[in-house]
Amino acid sequence: MRKQARRRTTLLATGVVVFSLIAASCGDDDDEESGDTAAEATDAAGDTEPAGGTEPAAGTDTTMAMTETTMAGTDTTETGTDTTGTGTGDTGGGSAPGECETVDEVSLQLQWFVQAQFAGYLAGVDQGFYEEMCLNVEILEGGVDIVPQQVLADGQSDFALAWVPKALQTREQGAGIVNIAQIFQRSGTLQVSFVDAGITSPADFEGKTIGNWGFGNEYEIFAALAAEDLDPATDVELVQQQFDMVGLLAGDIDAAEAMTYNEYAQVLEAVNEETGELYTPEDFNVVSYEEAGVGMLQDAIWADAERLESDDAYRDIAVRFVAASIRGWAYCRDEPEACRDITVAAGSQLGDSHQLWQMNEVNKLIWPSAGGIGIIDEDAWNRTVEIAQGTPNLEGATVLTEAPGDDAYTNEIVEEATAMLGDIDTTGESFEPIEVTLEEGGA
């Protein structure tokens, strides 16, 4: 993180740094999170887009070849909607937003490849929200070899996005990180099956072949099995699933792991060979782990705990970064089509209809947010910790061996950030999802 002199106040296009994969395999011998359910994973077949938040365990090599690209220029003129109001807090050494004496260089590590799962941050760049907070934000794309919370702990990024149980496990292993904004308020993990498999609840997993990605994405599956008193070693067949739905469509898996915003869309974008038409929701049964009562908190913004405590400048940057990120997510709530376009322009692997579906589904995980976007709900946090401590995997190990300390999260940063945003709606009480028509292959 460094500062650069800046006297002009006009909004400039900010580059997005993306990483190019140099290896097709994921995981290594150090991966202990997934147990026997996580054999060596491969990249998604064809042009399907991998799942969000599916990264290997801490300790994996995070070195990637880096290619710098610049986002397509977008008009950053404010539209007058309630998502683009002027903040009220001081920024950049006391200057008002947009009048920066200095600009702070900040990096954000994503969990996965560019997709609408991260649209709020992409919009923050594209719409100039970060720049108005005197920040030049570099977005670091994730991938199969990237453990975002470990990148943060290693000092390779200023902030990182990570699912709460994964980050808490890394934290228990010694990483000095803290949750400063819980963006996703609900879990988006599903288990998807064809209707004729008769799987309508976790109890129906018994005797079935259940796919999972491993790498920490299987915790809710184990929790659901435990809740039904099913032994994961004997009552079901757990199999490693690629980051797509090919195994389900081929009949190799009875129920495949999916995110509401990604893989579930992939099956609805596929052609049913018997009818020649796209599959429909009526062709599938969906088990939601959130609805089953074992949903765990997912995408959150994590910061360096030591720097947050000892470095006033870093803490000030954290507040401004969260404020601009919230503004980006409010913009995407109110302008989902615009954020779809921003995501596609940033280099998403799948196309317009898939990204609009993803944007719509991600909005459902964020909005409405009763306490305000980014606020960590104590009940949801405690449920996540309880599941992480009490659910054994195939080897009998749990995600956490003890409850994290009270310093594992803070609402102070997001509360200060929200105070900077004036009359911008941060609860989304009136949010209504849109209707999205998927096209073959997500085009």
C-alpha positions as CSV (number, residue, x, y, z in Angstrom):
1,M,0.0,0.0,0.0
2,R,1.5,3.4,-0.9
3,K,0.4,6.9,-1.5
4,Q,0.8,9.0,-4.6
5,A,0.3,12.8,-4.9
6,R,-2.9,13.7,-6.6
7,R,-4.3,17.2,-7.2
8,R,-7.0,16.7,-9.8
9,T,-10.5,15.6,-8.8
10,T,-11.8,14.0,-12.0
11,L,-12.7,10.3,-12.0
12,L,-10.2,8.1,-13.8
13,A,-10.6,4.5,-15.0
14,T,-8.9,2.1,-12.6
15,G,-7.2,-1.0,-13.8
16,V,-8.1,-4.5,-12.6
17,V,-5.2,-6.9,-12.2
18,V,-6.0,-10.4,-13.2
19,F,-4.1,-13.6,-12.7
20,S,-3.5,-16.1,-15.5
21,L,-3.6,-19.7,-14.3
22,I,-0.4,-21.5,-14.9
23,A,-1.4,-24.9,-13.5
24,A,-4.5,-27.0,-14.1
25,S,-4.4,-28.9,-10.9
26,C,-5.6,-27.7,-7.5
27,G,-4.8,-28.7,-4.0
28,D,-1.6,-30.3,-2.7
29,D,-0.4,-32.7,-0.1
30,D,-1.0,-30.1,2.5
31,D,-4.7,-30.0,1.9
32,E,-6.4,-31.3,5.1
33,E,-9.7,-29.5,4.9
34,S,-11.4,-31.9,2.6
35,G,-10.3,-35.3,3.9
36,D,-11.0,-38.3,1.6
37,T,-13.7,-36.4,-0.2
38,A,-11.2,-34.1,-2.0
39,A,-9.1,-36.0,-4.5
40,E,-7.0,-34.0,-7.0
41,A,-9.4,-31.5,-8.6
42,T,-9.4,-30.3,-12.2
43,D,-10.5,-27.1,-13.9
44,A,-14.1,-27.0,-15.1
45,A,-14.7,-28.7,-18.4
46,G,-15.4,-26.7,-21.5
47,D,-16.4,-23.1,-20.9
48,T,-18.3,-23.6,-17.7
49,E,-17.5,-21.2,-14.9
50,P,-16.1,-22.5,-11.6
51,A,-17.9,-22.1,-8.3
52,G,-17.3,-19.1,-6.2
53,G,-15.3,-19.6,-3.0
54,T,-13.8,-22.9,-4.0
55,E,-10.2,-22.7,-3.1
56,P,-7.7,-25.2,-1.6
57,A,-6.5,-25.2,2.0
58,A,-4.0,-22.8,3.4
59,G,-0.4,-23.6,2.6
60,T,-1.0,-24.0,-1.1
61,D,1.4,-22.2,-3.4
62,T,-0.3,-18.9,-4.3
63,T,2.2,-17.7,-6.9
64,M,0.5,-17.0,-10.3
65,A,1.6,-15.5,-13.5
66,M,0.3,-11.9,-13.6
67,T,-1.2,-10.0,-16.5
68,E,-2.4,-6.5,-16.2
69,T,-5.5,-5.4,-18.1
70,T,-7.6,-2.3,-18.0
71,M,-11.3,-2.4,-17.6
72,A,-13.3,-1.0,-20.4
73,G,-14.0,2.7,-19.8
74,T,-17.4,3.4,-18.4
75,D,-19.2,6.7,-17.8
76,T,-18.8,7.5,-14.2
77,T,-21.2,10.4,-14.1
78,E,-23.5,10.1,-11.1
79,T,-27.0,9.2,-12.0
80,G,-28.8,10.8,-9.0
81,T,-30.0,7.5,-7.6
82,D,-29.7,6.8,-3.9
83,T,-26.7,4.5,-4.6
84,T,-24.5,7.3,-5.7
85,G,-24.8,9.9,-2.9
86,T,-21.8,11.8,-1.7
87,G,-20.2,10.4,1.5
88,T,-20.0,12.7,4.5
89,G,-16.7,11.4,6.1
90,D,-13.3,12.9,5.7
91,T,-11.0,11.1,3.3
92,G,-7.4,11.4,2.1
93,G,-6.1,13.3,5.0
94,G,-9.2,15.3,5.6
95,S,-10.3,16.1,2.1
96,A,-13.9,15.7,1.0
97,P,-14.6,12.7,-1.3
98,G,-13.3,13.5,-4.8
99,E,-10.9,16.2,-3.5
100,C,-7.9,14.0,-2.7
101,E,-4.6,15.4,-1.6
102,T,-3.2,11.8,-1.8
103,V,-4.6,8.5,-3.2
104,D,-4.0,5.3,-1.3
105,E,-3.1,2.2,-3.3
106,V,-5.1,-0.8,-2.0
107,S,-5.3,-4.4,-3.2
108,L,-8.3,-6.8,-2.8
109,Q,-7.9,-10.5,-3.2
110,L,-11.0,-12.2,-4.7
111,Q,-11.9,-15.8,-3.9
112,W,-12.4,-16.9,-7.5
113,F,-12.4,-15.8,-11.1
114,V,-14.1,-12.6,-12.2
115,Q,-17.9,-13.1,-12.0
116,A,-20.9,-11.3,-10.6
117,Q,-20.2,-12.8,-7.2
118,F,-17.8,-9.9,-7.0
119,A,-19.8,-7.3,-8.9
120,G,-20.0,-4.8,-6.1
121,Y,-16.2,-4.4,-6.0
122,L,-16.0,-4.3,-9.8
123,A,-18.7,-1.6,-9.7
124,G,-16.8,0.3,-7.1
125,V,-13.9,0.5,-9.5
126,D,-16.0,1.1,-12.6
127,Q,-18.3,3.7,-11.1
128,G,-15.5,5.6,-9.3
129,F,-16.8,4.9,-5.8
130,Y,-13.3,3.9,-4.6
131,E,-11.7,6.9,-6.2
132,E,-14.1,9.2,-4.6
133,M,-12.9,7.7,-1.3
134,C,-9.3,8.5,-2.4
135,L,-8.5,4.9,-3.1
136,N,-6.9,3.3,-6.1
137,V,-8.1,-0.4,-5.8
138,E,-6.3,-3.2,-7.5
139,I,-8.5,-6.3,-7.8
140,L,-6.5,-9.6,-7.7
141,E,-8.4,-12.4,-9.4
142,G,-8.5,-15.7,-7.6
143,G,-8.2,-19.3,-8.9
144,V,-7.8,-22.9,-7.9
145,D,-4.4,-22.2,-6.4
146,I,-5.4,-19.1,-4.5
147,V,-6.3,-19.1,-0.8
148,P,-7.4,-15.5,-0.3
149,Q,-7.2,-15.4,3.5
150,Q,-3.7,-16.8,3.3
151,V,-2.7,-14.2,0.7
152,L,-3.9,-11.5,3.2
153,A,-2.1,-13.1,6.1
154,D,1.1,-13.3,4.1
155,G,0.9,-9.6,3.4
156,Q,0.3,-10.0,-0.4
157,S,-2.9,-8.1,-0.3
158,D,-4.5,-5.4,1.9
159,F,-7.9,-7.1,2.1
160,A,-9.4,-10.4,1.0
161,L,-12.8,-12.1,0.5
162,A,-13.3,-15.4,2.1
163,W,-16.0,-17.7,3.5
164,V,-16.2,-17.4,7.3
165,P,-15.5,-21.1,8.3
166,K,-12.5,-21.3,5.9
167,A,-11.0,-18.0,7.2
168,L,-11.6,-19.0,10.8
169,Q,-9.8,-22.3,10.2
170,T,-6.8,-20.4,8.7
171,R,-7.0,-18.0,11.6
172,E,-6.9,-20.9,14.1
173,Q,-3.7,-22.0,12.3
174,G,-2.1,-18.7,13.2
175,A,-3.3,-16.2,10.5
176,G,-3.8,-12.7,12.0
177,I,-7.0,-11.8,10.2
178,V,-10.3,-10.2,11.2
179,N,-13.8,-10.1,9.5
180,I,-14.6,-6.4,9.1
181,A,-17.7,-6.7,6.8
182,Q,-20.1,-9.6,6.3
183,I,-21.4,-8.9,2.8
184,F,-23.3,-12.1,2.2
185,Q,-26.0,-12.5,4.9
186,R,-27.1,-16.0,3.8
187,S,-25.6,-19.2,2.5
188,G,-26.0,-19.9,-1.3
189,T,-25.0,-23.6,-1.2
190,L,-27.3,-26.2,-2.7
191,Q,-27.4,-29.9,-3.5
192,V,-29.1,-30.4,-6.9
193,S,-30.6,-33.6,-8.2
194,F,-32.9,-34.8,-10.9
195,V,-36.5,-35.2,-9.7
196,D,-36.6,-38.9,-10.3
197,A,-33.8,-39.4,-7.7
198,G,-36.3,-38.6,-5.0
199,I,-33.9,-36.3,-3.0
200,T,-35.9,-33.5,-1.4
201,S,-34.1,-33.2,1.9
202,P,-30.8,-34.2,3.5
203,A,-32.4,-37.3,4.9
204,D,-32.8,-38.6,1.3
205,F,-29.0,-38.5,0.9
206,E,-28.9,-42.0,2.5
207,G,-27.6,-44.5,0.0
208,K,-27.0,-41.9,-2.7
209,T,-23.9,-40.6,-4.4
210,I,-23.3,-37.1,-3.2
211,G,-20.9,-34.8,-5.0
212,N,-18.8,-32.1,-3.4
213,W,-15.9,-29.9,-4.3
214,G,-13.9,-30.3,-1.2
215,F,-11.4,-27.6,-0.2
216,G,-13.7,-26.4,2.6
217,N,-16.9,-26.2,0.6
218,E,-18.2,-29.5,2.0
219,Y,-18.7,-28.4,5.6
220,E,-22.5,-27.8,5.2
221,I,-22.9,-31.2,3.6
222,F,-21.3,-32.9,6.7
223,A,-23.5,-30.7,9.0
224,A,-26.6,-31.8,7.1
225,L,-25.6,-35.4,7.3
226,A,-24.9,-35.1,11.1
227,A,-28.3,-33.4,11.6
228,E,-30.0,-36.5,10.0
229,D,-27.8,-38.9,12.0
230,L,-26.2,-40.2,8.8
231,D,-22.6,-41.5,8.9
232,P,-20.7,-39.9,6.0
233,A,-18.4,-42.9,5.8
234,T,-21.1,-45.6,5.5
235,D,-24.5,-44.1,4.8
236,V,-23.7,-42.1,1.7
237,E,-21.1,-42.2,-1.0
238,L,-19.2,-38.9,-1.1
239,V,-17.4,-38.3,-4.4
240,Q,-15.1,-35.5,-5.6
241,Q,-17.0,-33.3,-8.0
242,Q,-15.4,-31.0,-10.6
243,F,-16.3,-27.3,-10.5
244,D,-19.2,-27.9,-12.8
245,M,-22.4,-30.0,-13.2
246,V,-21.1,-32.5,-15.8
247,G,-21.2,-35.4,-13.3
248,L,-24.9,-34.7,-12.5
249,L,-25.9,-34.4,-16.1
250,A,-24.0,-37.5,-17.1
251,G,-25.7,-39.5,-14.3
252,D,-22.5,-40.1,-12.4
253,I,-23.7,-38.2,-9.3
254,D,-27.1,-38.4,-7.7
255,A,-26.9,-34.9,-6.1
256,A,-24.3,-32.3,-7.1
257,E,-23.1,-29.4,-5.0
258,A,-24.0,-26.1,-6.5
259,M,-24.2,-22.4,-5.7
260,T,-27.5,-20.7,-6.3
261,Y,-25.7,-18.1,-8.4
262,N,-23.5,-20.3,-10.5
263,E,-23.7,-24.1,-10.9
264,Y,-27.5,-24.2,-10.5
265,A,-27.7,-21.8,-13.5
266,Q,-25.4,-24.1,-15.4
267,V,-27.8,-27.0,-15.4
268,L,-30.6,-24.6,-16.5
269,E,-28.4,-23.5,-19.4
270,A,-27.8,-27.1,-20.5
271,V,-29.9,-28.8,-23.3
272,N,-32.0,-31.8,-22.4
273,E,-31.1,-34.3,-25.1
274,E,-34.5,-35.9,-24.8
275,T,-36.5,-32.7,-25.5
276,G,-34.0,-30.6,-27.4
277,E,-34.9,-27.7,-25.0
278,L,-33.1,-26.3,-22.0
279,Y,-33.7,-28.0,-18.7
280,T,-36.2,-26.2,-16.4
281,P,-36.4,-25.9,-12.6
282,E,-39.2,-28.5,-12.7
283,D,-36.6,-31.1,-13.8
284,F,-34.7,-30.8,-10.6
285,N,-35.0,-31.0,-6.8
286,V,-32.9,-28.5,-4.8
287,V,-31.8,-28.9,-1.2
288,S,-30.9,-25.5,0.3
289,Y,-28.5,-25.8,3.2
290,E,-29.7,-22.4,4.5
291,E,-33.3,-23.6,4.6
292,A,-32.1,-26.9,6.2
293,G,-30.7,-24.9,9.1
294,V,-27.0,-25.6,8.5
295,G,-26.1,-22.7,6.3
296,M,-22.8,-21.1,7.2
297,L,-21.7,-17.5,6.6
298,Q,-19.9,-17.0,3.3
299,D,-18.4,-14.0,1.5
300,A,-16.9,-11.5,3.9
301,I,-14.2,-8.8,3.8
302,W,-11.2,-9.7,5.9
303,A,-8.5,-7.4,7.0
304,D,-5.0,-7.7,8.7
305,A,-5.8,-7.7,12.4
306,E,-2.4,-6.4,13.6
307,R,-2.4,-3.5,11.1
308,L,-6.0,-2.6,12.0
309,E,-5.1,-2.4,15.6
310,S,-1.7,-0.6,15.3
311,D,-1.8,1.4,12.1
312,D,-4.3,4.4,12.1
313,A,-3.7,5.0,8.4
314,Y,-4.7,1.4,7.5
315,R,-7.7,1.6,9.7
316,D,-8.8,4.8,8.0
317,I,-8.3,3.1,4.6
318,A,-10.4,0.1,5.8
319,V,-13.3,2.3,6.7
320,R,-13.2,4.1,3.3
321,F,-12.7,0.8,1.4
322,V,-15.8,-0.8,3.1
323,A,-17.8,2.4,2.5
324,A,-17.1,2.4,-1.2
325,S,-17.7,-1.4,-1.4
326,I,-21.1,-1.0,0.2
327,R,-21.9,1.7,-2.3
328,G,-20.9,-0.7,-5.1
329,W,-23.2,-3.4,-3.8
330,A,-26.1,-0.9,-3.4
331,Y,-25.5,0.2,-7.0
332,C,-25.6,-3.5,-8.1
333,R,-28.8,-4.0,-6.2
334,D,-30.5,-1.1,-8.0
335,E,-28.8,-1.6,-11.4
336,P,-28.3,-5.4,-11.8
337,E,-28.1,-5.1,-15.6
338,A,-25.4,-2.4,-15.4
339,C,-23.4,-4.6,-13.0
340,R,-23.8,-7.6,-15.4
341,D,-22.2,-5.5,-18.1
342,I,-19.4,-4.4,-15.8
343,T,-18.7,-8.0,-14.9
344,V,-18.7,-9.2,-18.5
345,A,-16.4,-6.3,-19.5
346,A,-14.0,-7.2,-16.7
347,G,-13.5,-10.7,-18.3
348,S,-16.0,-13.2,-16.9
349,Q,-15.8,-16.6,-18.4
350,L,-19.5,-17.0,-19.0
351,G,-21.7,-14.5,-20.8
352,D,-24.6,-12.1,-20.3
353,S,-27.5,-14.2,-19.2
354,H,-25.4,-16.2,-16.8
355,Q,-23.9,-13.1,-15.2
356,L,-27.3,-11.5,-14.9
357,W,-28.6,-14.6,-13.2
358,Q,-25.6,-14.6,-10.9
359,M,-26.1,-10.9,-10.1
360,N,-29.7,-11.5,-9.2
361,E,-29.0,-14.5,-7.0
362,V,-26.1,-12.8,-5.3
363,N,-28.4,-9.9,-4.5
364,K,-30.8,-12.3,-2.8
365,L,-27.9,-13.4,-0.5
366,I,-27.2,-9.8,0.5
367,W,-30.6,-8.1,0.5
368,P,-32.6,-7.4,2.5
369,S,-30.0,-6.9,5.3
370,A,-31.9,-6.2,8.4
371,G,-29.0,-4.8,10.4
372,G,-27.4,-3.2,7.3
373,I,-25.1,-4.7,4.7
374,G,-21.8,-5.8,6.2
375,I,-23.0,-6.1,9.8
376,I,-22.1,-9.4,11.3
377,D,-25.2,-10.9,12.9
378,E,-24.3,-12.6,16.1
379,D,-26.8,-15.4,15.8
380,A,-25.6,-16.3,12.3
381,W,-21.9,-16.1,13.4
382,N,-22.5,-18.3,16.4
383,R,-24.3,-20.9,14.2
384,T,-21.4,-20.9,11.8
385,V,-18.9,-21.4,14.7
386,E,-21.1,-24.1,16.3
387,I,-21.3,-26.1,13.0
388,A,-17.5,-25.6,12.4
389,Q,-16.7,-26.9,15.9
390,G,-19.2,-29.7,16.0
391,T,-19.3,-31.3,12.6
392,P,-16.7,-34.1,12.0
393,N,-15.5,-35.0,8.5
394,L,-14.7,-38.6,7.3
395,E,-11.6,-38.7,9.6
396,G,-13.5,-37.3,12.6
397,A,-11.8,-33.9,12.4
398,T,-13.8,-30.7,12.8
399,V,-13.1,-27.4,11.0
400,L,-12.4,-25.6,14.3
401,T,-11.0,-27.2,17.5
402,E,-12.2,-24.3,19.7
403,A,-14.3,-21.2,19.4
404,P,-12.6,-18.1,17.9
405,G,-11.9,-15.2,20.2
406,D,-14.1,-12.1,20.3
407,D,-11.6,-10.4,18.1
408,A,-12.3,-12.6,15.1
409,Y,-14.8,-10.0,13.9
410,T,-15.7,-6.4,14.4
411,N,-18.6,-4.3,13.4
412,E,-16.8,-1.0,14.2
413,I,-15.4,-0.6,10.7
414,V,-18.7,-1.2,8.8
415,E,-20.6,1.0,11.3
416,E,-18.2,3.9,10.6
417,A,-18.3,3.2,6.9
418,T,-22.1,3.2,6.9
419,A,-22.1,6.6,8.7
420,M,-20.1,8.0,5.8
421,L,-22.7,7.1,3.2
422,G,-25.4,9.5,4.2
423,D,-28.8,8.6,2.8
424,I,-27.7,5.6,0.7
425,D,-30.0,2.6,1.5
426,T,-27.8,0.0,3.3
427,T,-30.6,-2.3,4.3
428,G,-32.5,-2.9,1.0
429,E,-35.8,-3.5,2.8
430,S,-37.7,-2.9,-0.5
431,F,-35.4,-5.1,-2.6
432,E,-37.2,-7.3,-5.1
433,P,-35.3,-9.7,-7.4
434,I,-35.7,-9.4,-11.2
435,E,-36.8,-12.1,-13.6
436,V,-33.9,-13.6,-15.6
437,T,-34.1,-15.7,-18.8
438,L,-31.1,-18.0,-19.2
439,E,-29.7,-18.8,-22.6
440,E,-27.9,-21.9,-23.7
441,G,-24.4,-22.0,-22.3
442,G,-25.0,-18.8,-20.4
443,A,-24.7,-16.6,-23.5
